[in-house]
Amino acid sequence: MIIRAVLEWDDEVKAFSATCPELNYISSCGDTKEEAIANLKEAIQLLLEPIPENLVRVC
């Protein structure tokens, strides 16, 4: 799956931010571009991870 990410440098906090507009603007950050992208990948994996059945309750 190819997912677009927007990578920006934030001068105020001296770090990179990585945001994914297609997935509800999920975002992450890191001290380097590589770290910001790796952290975003982890956040996307957690977002897309299925919810265990024992935690789903239908009312």
N, CA and C atoms as a LAMMPS dump frame, in Angstrom:
ITEM: TIMESTEP
0
ITEM: NUMBER OF ATOMS
177
ITEM: BOX BOUNDS ff ff ff
-5.0000000000000000e+02 5.0000000000000000e+02
-5.0000000000000000e+02 5.0000000000000000e+02
-5.0000000000000000e+02 5.0000000000000000e+02
ITEM: ATOMS id mol type element x y z
1 1 1 N 0.847 -1.169 0
2 1 2 C 0 0 0
3 1 3 C 0.895 1.235 0
4 2 1 N 0.562 2.185 -0.837
5 2 2 C 1.297 3.444 -0.883
6 2 3 C 0.443 4.514 -0.223
7 3 1 N 1.022 5.172 0.771
8 3 2 C 0.328 6.221 1.507
9 3 3 C 1.186 7.477 1.459
10 4 1 N 0.57 8.589 1.081
11 4 2 C 1.298 9.862 0.977
12 4 3 C 1.532 10.433 2.374
13 5 1 N 2.724 10.959 2.581
14 5 2 C 3.066 11.612 3.841
15 5 3 C 3.636 12.998 3.548
16 6 1 N 3.308 13.934 4.391
17 6 2 C 3.841 15.292 4.293
18 6 3 C 4.882 15.435 5.402
19 7 1 N 6.098 15.77 5.01
20 7 2 C 7.208 15.898 5.951
21 7 3 C 7.6 17.361 6.044
22 8 1 N 7.646 17.892 7.272
23 8 2 C 7.977 19.311 7.473
24 8 3 C 8.959 19.47 8.625
25 9 1 N 9.793 20.477 8.513
26 9 2 C 10.714 20.85 9.595
27 9 3 C 10.045 21.921 10.442
28 10 1 N 10.059 21.746 11.755
29 10 2 C 9.491 22.734 12.673
30 10 3 C 10.634 23.424 13.397
31 11 1 N 10.869 24.691 13.047
32 11 2 C 11.973 25.452 13.645
33 11 3 C 11.784 25.684 15.139
34 12 1 N 10.543 25.787 15.566
35 12 2 C 10.278 26.076 16.98
36 12 3 C 10.715 24.93 17.889
37 13 1 N 10.409 23.703 17.5
38 13 2 C 10.774 22.552 18.332
39 13 3 C 12.012 21.82 17.819
40 14 1 N 12.536 22.277 16.682
41 14 2 C 13.748 21.698 16.071
42 14 3 C 13.578 20.196 15.827
43 15 1 N 12.485 19.85 15.142
44 15 2 C 12.2 18.449 14.82
45 15 3 C 11.393 18.379 13.527
46 16 1 N 11.345 17.191 12.947
47 16 2 C 10.545 16.956 11.757
48 16 3 C 9.181 16.422 12.17
49 17 1 N 8.155 16.828 11.442
50 17 2 C 6.835 16.237 11.629
51 17 3 C 6.465 15.526 10.34
52 18 1 N 5.763 14.415 10.483
53 18 2 C 5.296 13.636 9.338
54 18 3 C 3.796 13.436 9.524
55 19 1 N 3.019 13.819 8.509
56 19 2 C 1.562 13.766 8.583
57 19 3 C 1.018 13.03 7.374
58 20 1 N -0.046 12.266 7.59
59 20 2 C -0.695 11.528 6.513
60 20 3 C -2.116 12.059 6.33
61 21 1 N -2.338 12.927 5.338
62 21 2 C -3.663 13.518 5.123
63 21 3 C -4.747 12.49 4.803
64 22 1 N -4.398 11.419 4.097
65 22 2 C -5.39 10.419 3.698
66 22 3 C -5.932 9.607 4.867
67 23 1 N -5.195 9.531 5.957
68 23 2 C -5.615 8.735 7.108
69 23 3 C -5.934 9.644 8.296
70 24 1 N -6.906 10.505 8.103
71 24 2 C -7.405 11.384 9.162
72 24 3 C -6.299 12.252 9.773
73 25 1 N -5.327 12.61 8.95
74 25 2 C -4.212 13.478 9.367
75 25 3 C -3.421 12.911 10.545
76 26 1 N -3.295 11.582 10.593
77 26 2 C -2.458 10.976 11.621
78 26 3 C -1.044 11.513 11.436
79 27 1 N -0.356 11.769 12.54
80 27 2 C 0.975 12.356 12.413
81 27 3 C 1.896 11.876 13.52
82 28 1 N 3.176 12.154 13.323
83 28 2 C 4.195 11.81 14.288
84 28 3 C 5.367 12.77 14.077
85 29 1 N 6.424 12.579 14.849
86 29 2 C 7.578 13.472 14.712
87 29 3 C 8.855 12.711 15.014
88 30 1 N 9.979 13.37 14.764
89 30 2 C 11.277 12.782 15.041
90 30 3 C 12.382 13.802 14.86
91 31 1 N 13.534 13.502 15.413
92 31 2 C 14.682 14.41 15.307
93 31 3 C 15.269 14.426 13.897
94 32 1 N 15.075 13.337 13.152
95 32 2 C 15.54 13.253 11.768
96 32 3 C 14.361 12.891 10.865
97 33 1 N 14.556 13.067 9.548
98 33 2 C 13.512 12.68 8.596
99 33 3 C 13.198 11.2 8.732
100 34 1 N 14.251 10.404 8.825
101 34 2 C 14.085 8.956 8.904
102 34 3 C 13.304 8.553 10.154
103 35 1 N 13.606 9.193 11.278
104 35 2 C 12.917 8.885 12.527
105 35 3 C 11.447 9.305 12.46
106 36 1 N 11.179 10.455 11.889
107 36 2 C 9.797 10.924 11.757
108 36 3 C 8.99 9.975 10.88
109 37 1 N 9.587 9.51 9.781
110 37 2 C 8.897 8.573 8.89
111 37 3 C 8.684 7.229 9.579
112 38 1 N 9.686 6.735 10.28
113 38 2 C 9.549 5.458 10.997
114 38 3 C 8.453 5.56 12.059
115 39 1 N 8.409 6.678 12.779
116 39 2 C 7.382 6.866 13.799
117 39 3 C 5.991 6.966 13.172
118 40 1 N 5.892 7.597 12.009
119 40 2 C 4.615 7.691 11.304
120 40 3 C 4.168 6.306 10.838
121 41 1 N 5.092 5.507 10.322
122 41 2 C 4.752 4.145 9.898
123 41 3 C 4.183 3.341 11.061
124 42 1 N 4.802 3.467 12.227
125 42 2 C 4.314 2.76 13.416
126 42 3 C 2.911 3.249 13.797
127 43 1 N 2.692 4.553 13.744
128 43 2 C 1.373 5.113 14.081
129 43 3 C 0.307 4.626 13.093
130 44 1 N 0.662 4.539 11.806
131 44 2 C -0.275 4.051 10.791
132 44 3 C -0.597 2.583 11.041
133 45 1 N 0.408 1.781 11.364
134 45 2 C 0.172 0.365 11.651
135 45 3 C -0.77 0.204 12.842
136 46 1 N -0.587 1.014 13.86
137 46 2 C -1.476 0.945 15.027
138 46 3 C -2.889 1.379 14.669
139 47 1 N -3.014 2.388 13.825
140 47 2 C -4.329 2.859 13.396
141 47 3 C -5.068 1.787 12.609
142 48 1 N -4.353 1.079 11.752
143 48 2 C -4.972 0.091 10.885
144 48 3 C -5.109 -1.284 11.532
145 49 1 N -4.54 -1.454 12.717
146 49 2 C -4.609 -2.737 13.405
147 49 3 C -6.051 -3.032 13.818
148 50 1 N -6.525 -4.246 13.548
149 50 2 C -7.906 -4.56 13.91
150 50 3 C -8.105 -4.557 15.429
151 51 1 N -9.308 -4.201 15.831
152 51 2 C -9.665 -4.209 17.247
153 51 3 C -9.994 -5.651 17.639
154 52 1 N -9.398 -6.169 18.715
155 52 2 C -9.694 -7.542 19.134
156 52 3 C -11.198 -7.716 19.415
157 53 1 N -11.728 -8.857 19.033
158 53 2 C -13.164 -9.103 19.167
159 53 3 C -13.656 -8.959 20.601
160 54 1 N -12.828 -9.337 21.571
161 54 2 C -13.268 -9.258 22.972
162 54 3 C -13.407 -7.807 23.454
163 55 1 N -12.94 -6.835 22.668
164 55 2 C -13.088 -5.434 23.031
165 55 3 C -14.212 -4.729 22.269
166 56 1 N -14.821 -5.425 21.317
167 56 2 C -15.897 -4.845 20.518
168 56 3 C -17.232 -5.199 21.169
169 57 1 N -18.039 -4.174 21.427
170 57 2 C -19.35 -4.379 22.034
171 57 3 C -20.399 -3.668 21.18
172 58 1 N -21.383 -4.377 20.716
173 58 2 C -22.441 -3.784 19.906
174 58 3 C -23.645 -3.559 20.798
175 59 1 N -24.143 -2.337 20.806
176 59 2 C -25.299 -2.001 21.65
177 59 3 C -26.56 -1.871 20.82
